[in-house]
Amino acid sequence: MIYRFRVILDTHEDVFRDIEIEASDSLEDLHNVILQAFGFEGQEMASFYVSNDKWEQGEEIALFDMGDKPGAVRIMSENRLEDSVWREQTRLIYVYDYLNMWTFMVELADIVEPEDGMSYPNLMYVEGQIPAEAPEREFIIEDLDDSLSNEDELDLDPDDYDNLDFNENWN
């Protein structure tokens, strides 16, 4: 089976790539195709995140296991597309370069039979140019005043340096 994905850069402009790839390929293969399709060099860390219909970030599938416990994090090379994405679970979030946070929405658009004579992966369609810098993330914080006013709850006085329980010679 062939998976057809639309990979959309999270920006105001229309920047996306339509990609065909074999369902039996790994998420690392999809990662490499995305890098090539958008012109990245591939020198940075990346992760996929399972997502729901609201594009909420779920379980991480990382390029490498950087966790405290070996095997605690799912790894791209060990996860096939057909085991991670299917008709009822069609969305992934892809983050490349944790410093700049290039963020992409990856959605399974179709599942088709392979075409005779076609080699996969295949870049089907290109729309828009990737900007020189990663788009700035827009975070929404509800009730900002409530979330930042926990000084009263913790009974802290930022002007009382001597009683903040801070060892300035910690190293």
DSSP file with accessible surface (Angstrom, degrees, kcal/mol):
  #  RESIDUE AA STRUCTURE BP1 BP2  ACC     N-H-->O    O-->H-N    N-H-->O    O-->H-N    TCO  KAPPA ALPHA  PHI   PSI    X-CA   Y-CA   Z-CA
    1    1 A M              0   0  103      0, 0.0    22,-2.6     0, 0.0     2,-0.5   0.000 360.0 360.0 360.0 150.5    0.0    0.0    0.0
    2    2 A I  E     -AB  22 112A   2    110,-3.3   110,-2.6    20,-0.2     2,-0.5  -0.933 360.0-149.0-114.5 129.9    1.0    3.6   -0.7
    3    3 A Y  E     -AB  21 111A  13     18,-3.3    18,-2.2    -2,-0.5     2,-0.6  -0.854   5.6-154.7 -96.0 133.6    0.4    6.4    1.8
    4    4 A R  E     -AB  20 110A  60    106,-2.9   105,-3.3    -2,-0.5   106,-1.4  -0.945  18.3-173.5-108.8 118.1   -0.2    9.8    0.5
    5    5 A F  E     -AB  19 108A   3     14,-3.3    14,-2.8    -2,-0.6     2,-0.5  -0.857  22.0-149.8-111.4 146.8    0.6   12.5    3.0
    6    6 A R  E     -AB  18 107A  94    101,-2.4   101,-2.5    -2,-0.4     2,-0.6  -0.976  16.4-163.0-108.5 124.4    0.2   16.3    2.9
    7    7 A V  E     -AB  17 106A   0     10,-3.1    10,-2.0    -2,-0.5     2,-0.5  -0.941   9.0-169.5-112.8 113.0    3.0   17.9    5.0
    8    8 A I  E     -AB  16 105A  52     97,-3.0    97,-2.8    -2,-0.6     2,-0.3  -0.897  19.8-132.8-112.6 125.4    2.1   21.5    5.9
    9    9 A L  E     - B   0 104A   1      6,-2.7     2,-1.9    -2,-0.5     6,-0.4  -0.570  30.7-116.7 -71.0 132.8    4.5   24.0    7.5
   10   10 A D  S    S+     0   0   57     93,-2.9     2,-0.3    -2,-0.3    93,-0.2  -0.540  74.8 110.7 -75.8  84.9    2.8   25.7   10.4
   11   11 A T  S    S-     0   0   32     -2,-1.9     4,-0.2     2,-0.3   126,-0.0  -0.938  79.7-107.8-149.3 167.9    2.8   29.2    9.0
   12   12 A H  S    S+     0   0  147     -2,-0.3     2,-0.1     2,-0.1    -1,-0.1   0.830  99.0  73.0 -72.2 -32.0    0.3   31.8    7.7
   13   13 A E  S    S-     0   0  119      1,-0.1     2,-1.0    -3,-0.0    -2,-0.3  -0.439  99.2 -99.4 -78.9 157.9    1.4   31.3    4.1
   14   14 A D        +     0   0  118     -2,-0.1     2,-0.4    -4,-0.1   115,-0.1  -0.695  57.1 155.1 -80.1 105.5    0.6   28.2    2.1
   15   15 A V        +     0   0    3     -2,-1.0    -6,-2.7    -6,-0.4     2,-0.3  -0.938  17.1 132.6-134.1 107.5    3.7   26.0    2.3
   16   16 A F  E     -AC   8 127A  27    111,-2.3   111,-2.5    -2,-0.4     2,-0.4  -0.976  37.9-147.5-152.3 163.7    3.2   22.3    1.9
   17   17 A R  E     -AC   7 126A  11    -10,-2.0   -10,-3.1    -2,-0.3     2,-0.5  -0.997  12.2-143.7-133.9 137.8    4.3   19.2    0.1
   18   18 A D  E     -AC   6 125A  24    107,-2.5   106,-2.3    -2,-0.4   107,-1.4  -0.925  28.0-175.1-101.9 125.6    2.3   16.1   -1.0
   19   19 A I  E     -AC   5 123A   0    -14,-2.8   -14,-3.3    -2,-0.5     2,-0.4  -0.954  19.5-155.4-127.5 138.2    4.4   13.0   -0.6
   20   20 A E  E     +AC   4 122A   3    102,-3.1   102,-2.8    -2,-0.4     2,-0.3  -0.943  25.5 162.2-109.4 137.7    3.7    9.3   -1.5
   21   21 A I  E     -A    3   0A   0    -18,-2.2   -18,-3.3    -2,-0.4     2,-0.1  -0.989  43.6 -92.9-152.9 149.8    5.6    6.7    0.5
   22   22 A E  E >   -A    2   0A  79     -2,-0.3     3,-1.8   -20,-0.2    59,-0.2  -0.438  28.4-132.9 -68.2 137.5    5.2    2.9    1.1
   23   23 A A  T 3  S+     0   0    2    -22,-2.6    59,-2.2     1,-0.3    60,-0.2   0.781 106.2  59.2 -61.1 -26.7    3.1    2.1    4.2
   24   24 A S  T 3  S+     0   0   58    -23,-0.4    -1,-0.3    57,-0.2   -22,-0.1   0.562  84.9 103.1 -82.4  -6.2    5.8   -0.5    5.2
   25   25 A D  S <  S-     0   0   33     -3,-1.8    56,-3.2    55,-0.1    57,-0.3  -0.320  76.2-109.0 -71.2 160.9    8.5    2.3    5.3
   26   26 A S  B  >  -H   80   0B  17     54,-0.3     4,-1.7    55,-0.1    54,-0.3  -0.382  21.8-110.8 -85.9 166.1    9.6    3.6    8.7
   27   27 A L  H  > S+     0   0    0     52,-2.5     4,-2.7    49,-1.1    50,-0.2   0.812 120.8  61.4 -63.8 -27.8    8.9    7.0   10.2
   28   28 A E  H  > S+     0   0   62     48,-0.9     4,-2.5    51,-0.3    -1,-0.2   0.897 101.3  52.2 -65.5 -36.9   12.6    7.7    9.8
   29   29 A D  H  > S+     0   0   61      2,-0.2     4,-2.2    47,-0.2    -2,-0.2   0.932 110.5  47.4 -62.8 -43.1   12.1    7.2    6.0
   30   30 A L  H  X S+     0   0    0     -4,-1.7     4,-2.7     2,-0.2    -2,-0.2   0.921 109.3  54.5 -63.4 -41.7    9.2    9.7    6.2
   31   31 A H  H  X S+     0   0    6     -4,-2.7     4,-2.4     1,-0.2    -2,-0.2   0.939 109.5  47.5 -54.8 -47.5   11.5   12.1    8.2
   32   32 A N  H  X S+     0   0   64     -4,-2.5     4,-2.2     1,-0.2    -1,-0.2   0.886 110.8  50.8 -65.4 -38.3   14.1   11.9    5.5
   33   33 A V  H  X S+     0   0   14     -4,-2.2     4,-2.9     2,-0.2    -1,-0.2   0.915 109.9  50.1 -65.7 -41.5   11.6   12.5    2.7
   34   34 A I  H  X S+     0   0    0     -4,-2.7     4,-2.0     2,-0.2     6,-0.2   0.931 109.3  52.0 -62.5 -44.2   10.3   15.6    4.5
   35   35 A L  H  X>S+     0   0   10     -4,-2.4     5,-2.3    -5,-0.2     4,-0.8   0.938 114.1  42.9 -56.7 -47.7   13.8   16.9    5.0
   36   36 A Q  H ><5S+     0   0  152     -4,-2.2     3,-0.6     1,-0.2    -2,-0.2   0.914 111.9  53.6 -65.6 -42.7   14.5   16.5    1.2
   37   37 A A  H 3<5S+     0   0   16     -4,-2.9    -1,-0.2     1,-0.2    -2,-0.2   0.827 117.1  37.0 -64.6 -31.2   11.1   17.9    0.2
   38   38 A F  H 3<5S-     0   0    8     -4,-2.0    -1,-0.2    -5,-0.2    -2,-0.2   0.432 113.6-113.7-101.9  -2.0   11.6   21.1    2.2
   39   39 A G  T <<5 +     0   0   64     -4,-0.8     2,-0.2    -3,-0.6    -3,-0.2   0.747  59.2 153.1  80.9  25.6   15.4   21.5    1.6
   40   40 A F      < -     0   0   37     -5,-2.3    -1,-0.2    -6,-0.2    -2,-0.1  -0.585  46.8-134.6 -85.5 152.5   16.7   20.9    5.1
   41   41 A E        -     0   0  165     -2,-0.2    -1,-0.1     1,-0.0    -5,-0.1   0.721  33.4-127.8 -78.5 -24.0   20.2   19.5    5.5
   42   42 A G  S    S+     0   0   30     -7,-0.1    -7,-0.0     3,-0.1    -6,-0.0   0.729  70.2 124.8  85.9  24.2   19.2   17.0    8.2
   43   43 A Q        +     0   0  143      2,-0.1     2,-0.2    54,-0.0    -1,-0.0   0.455  56.3  76.5 -93.4  -2.4   21.8   17.9   10.8
   44   44 A E  S    S-     0   0   86      1,-0.1     2,-0.1    53,-0.0     0, 0.0  -0.692  84.8 -97.9-112.2 163.1   19.2   18.6   13.6
   45   45 A M        -     0   0   50     -2,-0.2    52,-2.9    51,-0.1     2,-0.3  -0.345  42.4-177.6 -71.6 157.9   17.1   16.5   15.9
   46   46 A A  E     -D   96   0A   0     50,-0.2    17,-1.8    51,-0.1     2,-0.3  -0.980  11.6-168.5-154.0 159.8   13.5   15.8   15.1
   47   47 A S  E     -DE  95  62A   0     48,-2.1    48,-2.9    -2,-0.3     2,-0.3  -0.991  14.9-142.2-149.3 148.9   10.4   14.1   16.4
   48   48 A F  E     -DE  94  61A   0     13,-2.8    13,-3.2    -2,-0.3     2,-0.4  -0.827  18.2-158.6-100.2 151.4    7.0   13.0   15.3
   49   49 A Y  E     -DE  93  60A  29     44,-2.6    44,-2.8    -2,-0.3    11,-0.2  -1.000  21.7-119.4-130.3 130.9    4.1   13.3   17.7
   50   50 A V  E     -D   92   0A  30      9,-2.4     8,-2.5    -2,-0.4     2,-0.3  -0.446  40.9-165.6 -62.3 139.1    0.9   11.4   17.4
   51   51 A S  E     -DE  91  57A   5     40,-2.0    40,-0.5     6,-0.2     6,-0.2  -0.931  14.5-140.3-132.0 158.1   -1.9   13.9   17.1
   52   52 A N    >   -     0   0   61      4,-0.8     3,-1.9    -2,-0.3    37,-0.0  -0.320  48.4 -78.6-102.5-170.6   -5.7   13.9   17.3
   53   53 A D  T 3  S+     0   0  126      1,-0.3    36,-0.0     2,-0.1    -2,-0.0   0.693 130.5  54.6 -66.2 -17.7   -8.3   15.8   15.1
   54   54 A K  T 3  S-     0   0  163      2,-0.1    -1,-0.3     0, 0.0     0, 0.0   0.272 116.0-113.3 -96.9   9.0   -7.6   19.0   17.0
   55   55 A W    <   +     0   0   66     -3,-1.9     2,-0.4     1,-0.2    -2,-0.1   0.849  59.4 161.7  60.2  37.5   -3.8   18.8   16.3
   56   56 A E        -     0   0  108      1,-0.1    -4,-0.8    37,-0.0     2,-0.3  -0.741  43.8-111.3 -87.7 137.0   -3.0   18.3   19.9
   57   57 A Q  E     +E   51   0A 120     -2,-0.4    -6,-0.2    -6,-0.2     3,-0.1  -0.494  46.4 164.3 -74.0 127.3    0.4   16.8   20.6
   58   58 A G  E     -     0   0A  39     -8,-2.5    -7,-0.1     1,-0.3    -1,-0.1  -0.014  45.5  -1.1-115.1-138.4    0.5   13.3   21.9
   59   59 A E  E    S-     0   0A 106    -10,-0.1    -9,-2.4     1,-0.1    -1,-0.3  -0.206  70.7-124.2 -59.6 137.5    3.1   10.5   22.3
   60   60 A E  E     -E   49   0A  67    -11,-0.2    14,-0.7    -3,-0.1     2,-0.5  -0.609  18.9-168.6 -85.2 141.3    6.6   11.3   20.9
   61   61 A I  E     -Ef  48  74A   0    -13,-3.2   -13,-2.8    -2,-0.3    14,-0.2  -0.941  25.4-161.0-125.5 104.3    8.3    9.2   18.3
   62   62 A A  E     -Ef  47  75A   4     12,-2.4    14,-2.9    -2,-0.5    15,-0.2  -0.425  30.0-127.4 -93.0 160.3   11.9   10.5   18.3
   63   63 A L  S    S+     0   0   16    -17,-1.8    14,-0.4    12,-0.2     2,-0.3   0.906  99.4  11.8 -67.4 -42.3   14.8   10.2   15.9
   64   64 A F  S    S-     0   0  114    -18,-0.3     2,-1.0    11,-0.1    -1,-0.2  -0.959  85.9-106.2-133.6 154.2   17.0    8.9   18.7
   65   65 A D        +     0   0   51     -2,-0.3    10,-0.1     1,-0.2     9,-0.0  -0.699  45.5 159.5 -82.5 105.3   16.4    7.7   22.2
   66   66 A M        +     0   0  150     -2,-1.0    -1,-0.2     3,-0.0    -3,-0.0   0.205  34.8 120.9-109.0  12.9   17.6   10.5   24.4
   67   67 A G  S    S-     0   0   35      2,-0.2     4,-0.1     1,-0.1    -2,-0.0  -0.169  75.3-113.2 -76.2 169.4   15.6    9.4   27.4
   68   68 A D  S    S+     0   0  171      1,-0.2    -1,-0.1     2,-0.1    -3,-0.0   0.856 106.6  49.4 -69.1 -36.6   16.8    8.5   30.9
   69   69 A K  S >  S-     0   0  158      0, 0.0     3,-2.0     0, 0.0     4,-0.3  -0.927  93.9-120.5-107.5 121.6   15.7    4.8   30.4
   70   70 A P  T 3  S+     0   0  124      0, 0.0    -2,-0.1     0, 0.0    -4,-0.0  -0.335  98.8  19.5 -59.0 133.8   16.7    3.1   27.2
   71   71 A G  T 3  S+     0   0   68      2,-0.2     4,-0.1    -4,-0.1    -6,-0.0   0.413  90.8 109.2  88.2  -2.1   13.7    1.9   25.3
   72   72 A A  S <  S+     0   0   71     -3,-2.0     2,-0.4     2,-0.1    -4,-0.0   0.755  72.5  58.6 -77.8 -22.7   11.3    4.3   27.1
   73   73 A V  S    S-     0   0   35     -4,-0.3    -2,-0.2   -14,-0.0     2,-0.2  -0.880  89.3-117.9-109.9 136.8   10.8    6.5   23.9
   74   74 A R  E     -f   61   0A  62    -14,-0.7   -12,-2.4    -2,-0.4     2,-0.4  -0.486  30.6-142.7 -68.9 142.9    9.6    5.2   20.6
   75   75 A I  E >   -f   62   0A  15    -14,-0.2     3,-1.1    -2,-0.2     4,-0.3  -0.899  11.2-132.6-114.2 138.7   12.2    5.6   17.9
   76   76 A M  G >  S+     0   0    0    -14,-2.9     3,-1.5    -2,-0.4   -49,-1.1   0.880 105.5  54.4 -54.3 -45.4   11.4    6.5   14.2
   77   77 A S  G 3  S+     0   0   59    -14,-0.4    -1,-0.3     1,-0.3   -14,-0.1   0.737 108.7  49.8 -66.5 -20.0   13.6    3.7   12.7
   78   78 A E  G <  S+     0   0  148     -3,-1.1     2,-0.5     1,-0.1    -1,-0.3   0.351  99.8  75.6 -99.5   4.0   11.7    1.1   14.8
   79   79 A N    <   -     0   0   24     -3,-1.5   -52,-2.5    -4,-0.3   -51,-0.3  -0.964  68.3-148.1-125.6 118.5    8.2    2.2   13.8
   80   80 A R  B >>  -H   26   0B 113     -2,-0.5     3,-1.0   -54,-0.3     4,-0.7  -0.505  23.5-120.9 -79.8 151.7    6.6    1.5   10.5
   81   81 A L  H >> S+     0   0    0    -56,-3.2     4,-2.8     1,-0.3     3,-1.6   0.917 112.3  56.7 -56.8 -45.7    4.1    4.0    9.0
   82   82 A E  H 34 S+     0   0   66    -59,-2.2    -1,-0.3   -57,-0.3   -58,-0.1   0.724 107.8  49.2 -65.3 -16.5    1.3    1.4    8.8
   83   83 A D  H <4 S+     0   0   92     -3,-1.0    -1,-0.3   -60,-0.2    -2,-0.2   0.564 119.9  36.3 -93.0 -11.0    1.7    0.8   12.6
   84   84 A S  H << S+     0   0    4     -3,-1.6     2,-0.4    -4,-0.7    -2,-0.2   0.643 120.6  36.5-112.9 -25.3    1.7    4.5   13.5
   85   85 A V     <  +     0   0    0     -4,-2.8    -1,-0.3    -5,-0.2     2,-0.3  -0.998  63.3 145.8-135.4 135.3   -0.9    6.0   11.0
   86   86 A W  B >   -I   89   0C 107      3,-2.0     3,-1.0    -2,-0.4    22,-0.1  -0.900  63.6 -71.5-155.2-177.8   -4.1    4.5    9.6
   87   87 A R  T 3  S+     0   0  153     -2,-0.3     3,-0.2     1,-0.3    21,-0.0   0.798 132.2  39.3 -56.3 -31.9   -7.5    5.6    8.5
   88   88 A E  T 3  S+     0   0  156      1,-0.2     2,-0.4     2,-0.0    -1,-0.3   0.631 121.2  44.5 -92.4 -16.2   -8.7    6.4   12.1
   89   89 A Q  B <   +I   86   0C  36     -3,-1.0    -3,-2.0     1,-0.1    -1,-0.2  -0.789  69.3 149.2-126.7  86.1   -5.4    7.9   13.2
   90   90 A T        +     0   0   26     -2,-0.4    18,-2.7    -3,-0.2     2,-0.4   0.510  42.0  80.7-102.1  -5.9   -4.4   10.2   10.3
   91   91 A R  E     +DG  51 107A  44    -40,-0.5   -40,-2.0    16,-0.2     2,-0.3  -0.870  41.0 168.7-119.2 140.7   -2.4   13.0   11.9
   92   92 A L  E     -DG  50 106A   0     14,-2.8    14,-3.1    -2,-0.4     2,-0.5  -0.962  25.0-139.6-133.7 151.3    1.1   13.5   13.1
   93   93 A I  E     -DG  49 105A  15    -44,-2.8   -44,-2.6    -2,-0.3     2,-0.5  -0.947  19.3-159.9-107.7 134.6    3.0   16.6   14.2
   94   94 A Y  E     -DG  48 104A   0     10,-2.7    10,-3.0    -2,-0.5     2,-0.5  -0.970   6.2-170.5-119.3 125.1    6.6   16.8   13.0
   95   95 A V  E     -DG  47 103A   4    -48,-2.9   -48,-2.1    -2,-0.5     2,-0.4  -0.976   3.5-172.8-118.2 125.0    9.1   19.0   14.7
   96   96 A Y  E     +DG  46 102A   8      6,-2.7     6,-2.1    -2,-0.5   -50,-0.2  -0.959  61.8  12.8-118.7 135.4   12.5   19.5   13.2
   97   97 A D    >>  -     0   0   12    -52,-2.9     4,-3.3    -2,-0.4     3,-0.5   0.979  65.4-147.3  66.5  88.4   15.4   21.4   14.8
   98   98 A Y  T 34 S+     0   0   89      1,-0.2    -1,-0.1   -53,-0.2   -52,-0.1   0.716  95.1  58.4 -60.7 -21.4   14.5   21.9   18.5
   99   99 A L  T 34 S+     0   0  152      1,-0.1    -1,-0.2     3,-0.0    -2,-0.1   0.924 121.7  23.5 -74.1 -42.4   16.3   25.2   18.6
  100  100 A N  T <4 S-     0   0   85     -3,-0.5    -2,-0.2    -4,-0.1    -1,-0.1   0.620  96.8-141.2 -98.9 -16.9   14.3   26.8   15.8
  101  101 A M     <  -     0   0   73     -4,-3.3     2,-0.6     1,-0.2    -4,-0.2   0.919  16.7-167.4  57.2  54.3   11.2   24.6   16.1
  102  102 A W  E     - G   0  96A  17     -6,-2.1    -6,-2.7    -5,-0.5     2,-0.5  -0.638  15.8-163.2 -66.6 118.9   10.2   24.1   12.5
  103  103 A T  E     - G   0  95A  12     -2,-0.6   -93,-2.9    -8,-0.2     2,-0.4  -0.931  12.2-177.4-119.1 131.1    6.7   22.6   13.0
  104  104 A F  E     -BG   9  94A   0    -10,-3.0   -10,-2.7    -2,-0.5     2,-0.6  -0.948  22.9-138.9-127.3 144.7    4.8   20.7   10.4
  105  105 A M  E     -BG   8  93A  41    -97,-2.8   -97,-3.0    -2,-0.4     2,-0.5  -0.912  22.5-164.1-100.3 123.2    1.3   19.1   10.4
  106  106 A V  E     -BG   7  92A   0    -14,-3.1   -14,-2.8    -2,-0.6     2,-0.4  -0.952   9.9-179.7-113.9 119.8    1.4   15.7    8.6
  107  107 A E  E     -BG   6  91A  60   -101,-2.5  -101,-2.4    -2,-0.5     2,-0.6  -0.980  30.3-127.6-128.3 132.1   -1.8   14.2    7.5
  108  108 A L  E     +B    5   0A  12    -18,-2.7  -103,-0.2    -2,-0.4     3,-0.1  -0.639  30.3 176.2 -71.6 116.2   -2.6   11.0    5.8
  109  109 A A  E     -     0   0A  77   -105,-3.3     2,-0.3    -2,-0.6  -104,-0.2   0.790  58.2  -8.2 -94.4 -32.1   -4.7   12.1    2.8
  110  110 A D  E     -B    4   0A  67   -106,-1.4  -106,-2.9     2,-0.0     2,-0.5  -0.990  48.0-140.7-162.8 156.0   -5.2    8.7    1.0
  111  111 A I  E     +B    3   0A  23     -2,-0.3     2,-0.3  -108,-0.2  -108,-0.2  -0.997  37.2 165.2-124.1 120.9   -4.2    5.1    0.9
  112  112 A V  E     -B    2   0A  28   -110,-2.6  -110,-3.3    -2,-0.5     3,-0.1  -0.837  40.0 -95.1-131.4 169.1   -3.7    3.7   -2.6
  113  113 A E        -     0   0  133     -2,-0.3     2,-0.0  -112,-0.2    -2,-0.0  -0.563  52.7 -96.9 -78.9 148.8   -2.3    0.8   -4.5
  114  114 A P        -     0   0   62      0, 0.0     2,-0.4     0, 0.0    -1,-0.1  -0.374  36.9-123.7 -66.9 144.3    1.3    1.3   -5.9
  115  115 A E    >   -     0   0  100      1,-0.1     3,-1.8    -3,-0.1     2,-0.1  -0.741  29.1-105.2 -88.4 138.2    1.5    2.3   -9.6
  116  116 A D  T 3  S+     0   0  170     -2,-0.4     3,-0.1     1,-0.3    -1,-0.1  -0.369 104.7  13.4 -60.9 134.5    3.5    0.1  -11.9
  117  117 A G  T 3  S+     0   0   93      1,-0.3     2,-0.4    -2,-0.1    -1,-0.3   0.368  97.2 123.0  82.2  -6.6    6.8    1.7  -12.8
  118  118 A M    <   -     0   0   67     -3,-1.8     2,-0.4     4,-0.0    -1,-0.3  -0.721  51.8-145.9 -90.0 136.3    6.6    4.3  -10.1
  119  119 A S        -     0   0   94     -2,-0.4    -3,-0.0    -3,-0.1    -4,-0.0  -0.838  27.2-107.0-102.0 143.6    9.4    4.5   -7.5
  120  120 A Y  S    S+     0   0   32     -2,-0.4     2,-0.2     2,-0.1   -99,-0.1  -0.920  90.1  48.4-122.8 146.2    8.6    5.5   -4.0
  121  121 A P  S    S-     0   0   60      0, 0.0     2,-0.4     0, 0.0  -100,-0.2   0.494  77.7-176.9 -71.7 158.7    8.9    7.7   -2.0
  122  122 A N  E     -C   20   0A  42   -102,-2.8  -102,-3.1    -2,-0.2     2,-0.9  -0.996  28.3-140.6-135.1 127.8    7.6   10.2   -4.5
  123  123 A L  E     +C   19   0A  78     -2,-0.4  -104,-0.2  -104,-0.2     3,-0.1  -0.797  27.1 176.7 -86.1 108.3    7.2   14.0   -4.2
  124  124 A M  E     +     0   0A  80   -106,-2.3     2,-0.3    -2,-0.9  -105,-0.2   0.864  57.0   5.4 -83.5 -41.7    3.8   14.6   -5.9
  125  125 A Y  E     -C   18   0A 111   -107,-1.4  -107,-2.5     2,-0.0     2,-0.4  -0.998  53.9-158.4-152.4 143.7    3.2   18.3   -5.4
  126  126 A V  E     +C   17   0A  67     -2,-0.3     2,-0.4  -109,-0.2  -109,-0.2  -0.988  11.4 179.0-126.3 130.6    5.0   21.4   -4.0
  127  127 A E  E     -C   16   0A  66   -111,-2.5  -111,-2.3    -2,-0.4    -2,-0.0  -0.990  50.4  -8.2-132.9 124.9    3.3   24.6   -2.9
  128  128 A G  S    S-     0   0   26     -2,-0.4     2,-0.4  -113,-0.2    -1,-0.1   0.199  74.4 -87.5  80.5 159.7    5.1   27.6   -1.5
  129  129 A Q        -     0   0  157   -115,-0.1   -91,-0.1  -114,-0.1    -1,-0.0  -0.880  37.7-114.4-106.7 140.0    8.6   28.4   -0.5
  130  130 A I        -     0   0   42     -2,-0.4     4,-0.1   -92,-0.1    -2,-0.0  -0.488  38.3-115.3 -71.1 134.8   10.0   27.7    2.9
  131  131 A P        -     0   0   45      0, 0.0    -1,-0.1     0, 0.0     0, 0.0  -0.251  20.6-112.1 -68.5 162.9   10.9   31.0    4.7
  132  132 A A  S    S+     0   0  108      2,-0.1     2,-0.3     1,-0.0    -2,-0.1   0.810 102.6  34.1 -64.8 -30.9   14.5   31.8    5.7
  133  133 A E  S    S-     0   0  159      3,-0.0     3,-0.1   -33,-0.0    -1,-0.0  -0.926  98.9 -93.0-125.7 152.8   13.7   31.4    9.4
  134  134 A A        -     0   0   21     -2,-0.3   -32,-0.1     1,-0.1     3,-0.1  -0.333  51.3-101.9 -60.8 138.1   11.3   29.2   11.2
  135  135 A P        -     0   0   29      0, 0.0     2,-0.2     0, 0.0   -32,-0.1  -0.351  42.0-104.0 -61.3 143.3    7.9   30.8   11.7
  136  136 A E        -     0   0  177      1,-0.1     2,-0.2    -3,-0.1   -35,-0.0  -0.470  36.0-117.9 -70.7 135.8    7.4   32.2   15.2
  137  137 A R        -     0   0   79     -2,-0.2     2,-0.7    -3,-0.1    -1,-0.1  -0.534  18.0-145.9 -75.1 140.5    5.2   30.0   17.4
  138  138 A E        -     0   0  136     -2,-0.2     2,-0.4     2,-0.0    -1,-0.0  -0.905  17.8-170.4-111.0 102.1    2.0   31.6   18.6
  139  139 A F        -     0   0  164     -2,-0.7     2,-0.6     2,-0.0    -2,-0.0  -0.781   9.9-150.1 -95.2 137.0    1.1   30.2   22.1
  140  140 A I        -     0   0  154     -2,-0.4     2,-0.6     2,-0.0    -2,-0.0  -0.922  11.1-171.6-108.1 123.0   -2.2   31.0   23.6
  141  141 A I    >   -     0   0  104     -2,-0.6     3,-0.6     0, 0.0     2,-0.3  -0.965  14.2-145.6-116.7 115.0   -2.4   31.2   27.4
  142  142 A E  T 3  S+     0   0  162     -2,-0.6     5,-0.2     1,-0.2    -2,-0.0  -0.594  80.6   6.0 -78.4 142.2   -5.8   31.5   28.9
  143  143 A D  T 3> S-     0   0  114     -2,-0.3     4,-2.1     3,-0.1     3,-0.3   0.957  73.3-178.2  51.1  58.6   -6.1   33.7   32.0
  144  144 A L  H <> S+     0   0   83     -3,-0.6     4,-1.6     1,-0.2     5,-0.2   0.888  77.6  56.2 -55.3 -40.3   -2.5   34.8   31.9
  145  145 A D  H  > S+     0   0  134      1,-0.2     4,-0.9     2,-0.2    -1,-0.2   0.912 108.4  47.5 -61.3 -41.3   -3.0   36.8   35.1
  146  146 A D  H  4 S+     0   0  109     -3,-0.3     3,-0.4     1,-0.2    -1,-0.2   0.899 111.6  49.6 -66.8 -39.0   -4.1   33.7   37.0
  147  147 A S  H  < S+     0   0   62     -4,-2.1     3,-0.2     1,-0.2    -1,-0.2   0.761 116.6  40.8 -75.2 -22.0   -1.3   31.5   35.7
  148  148 A L  H  < S+     0   0  117     -4,-1.6     2,-0.4    -5,-0.2     3,-0.3   0.507  97.0  77.3-102.1  -5.4    1.4   34.0   36.6
  149  149 A S     <  +     0   0   60     -4,-0.9     3,-0.4    -3,-0.4     4,-0.3  -0.234  52.1 117.8-101.4  48.7    0.1   35.2   39.9
  150  150 A N     >  +     0   0   71     -2,-0.4     4,-1.9    -3,-0.2    -1,-0.2   0.375  44.6  96.4 -94.4   8.6    1.2   32.2   42.0
  151  151 A E  H  >>S+     0   0  101     -3,-0.3     5,-1.8     1,-0.2     4,-0.8   0.893  84.8  50.8 -62.7 -37.5    3.5   34.3   44.2
  152  152 A D  H >45S+     0   0  143     -3,-0.4     3,-0.5     1,-0.2    -1,-0.2   0.909 108.7  51.3 -65.9 -39.9    0.8   34.6   46.8
  153  153 A E  H 345S+     0   0  158     -4,-0.3    -1,-0.2     1,-0.2    -2,-0.2   0.866 115.1  41.7 -65.1 -35.5    0.2   30.8   46.8
  154  154 A L  H 3<5S-     0   0  103     -4,-1.9    -1,-0.2     2,-0.1    -2,-0.2   0.521 104.6-130.8 -89.2  -7.7    3.9   30.1   47.3
  155  155 A D  T <<5 +     0   0  148     -4,-0.8     2,-0.4    -3,-0.5    -3,-0.2   0.930  51.4 156.4  56.8  49.1    4.2   32.9   49.9
  156  156 A L      < -     0   0   87     -5,-1.8    -1,-0.2    -6,-0.1    -2,-0.1  -0.857  34.7-162.1-107.5 142.9    7.3   34.3   48.2
  157  157 A D    >   -     0   0   84     -2,-0.4     3,-1.9     3,-0.2     6,-0.2  -0.939   5.2-161.9-120.4 104.5    8.7   37.8   48.4
  158  158 A P  T 3  S+     0   0   77      0, 0.0    -1,-0.1     0, 0.0     3,-0.1   0.726  90.6  57.6 -62.2 -18.6   11.1   38.4   45.4
  159  159 A D  T 3  S+     0   0  148      1,-0.2     2,-1.3    -3,-0.1     3,-0.2   0.628  88.2  79.1 -85.0 -12.2   12.5   41.4   47.2
  160  160 A D    X   +     0   0   56     -3,-1.9     3,-0.9     1,-0.2    -3,-0.2  -0.616  57.2 167.9 -95.8  75.0   13.5   39.3   50.3
  161  161 A Y  G >   +     0   0  116     -2,-1.3     3,-1.3     1,-0.2     5,-0.3   0.848  68.1  59.5 -60.3 -37.7   16.7   37.7   48.8
  162  162 A D  G 3  S+     0   0  140      1,-0.3     3,-0.3    -3,-0.2    -1,-0.2   0.786 108.0  44.6 -67.6 -24.5   18.0   36.3   52.1
  163  163 A N  G <  S+     0   0  123     -3,-0.9    -1,-0.3     1,-0.2    -2,-0.2   0.169  81.0  98.2-108.0  19.5   14.9   34.1   52.7
  164  164 A L  S <  S-     0   0   61     -3,-1.3    -1,-0.2     2,-0.1    -2,-0.1   0.434  89.8-122.5 -86.7   3.5   14.4   32.7   49.2
  165  165 A D        +     0   0  165     -3,-0.3     2,-0.5     1,-0.2    -2,-0.1   0.954  63.3 143.4  56.6  49.4   16.2   29.4   50.1
  166  166 A F        -     0   0  125     -5,-0.3     2,-0.9    -4,-0.1    -1,-0.2  -0.982  45.3-148.6-125.2 125.4   18.7   29.9   47.4
  167  167 A N    >   -     0   0  104     -2,-0.5     3,-1.1     1,-0.2     0, 0.0  -0.812   7.7-168.2 -95.7 105.6   22.4   28.9   47.7
  168  168 A E  T 3  S+     0   0  111     -2,-0.9     3,-0.2     1,-0.3    -1,-0.2   0.682  86.2  54.8 -70.9 -12.5   24.3   31.4   45.6
  169  169 A N  T 3   +     0   0  124      1,-0.2    -1,-0.3     2,-0.1    -2,-0.0  -0.173  67.9 135.0-108.2  39.9   27.4   29.2   45.9
  170  170 A W    <         0   0  187     -3,-1.1    -1,-0.2     1,-0.2    -2,-0.1   0.745 360.0 360.0 -64.7 -25.7   25.8   26.0   44.6
  171  171 A N              0   0  157     -3,-0.2    -1,-0.2     0, 0.0    -2,-0.1   0.310 360.0 360.0-107.3 360.0   28.7   25.1   42.3
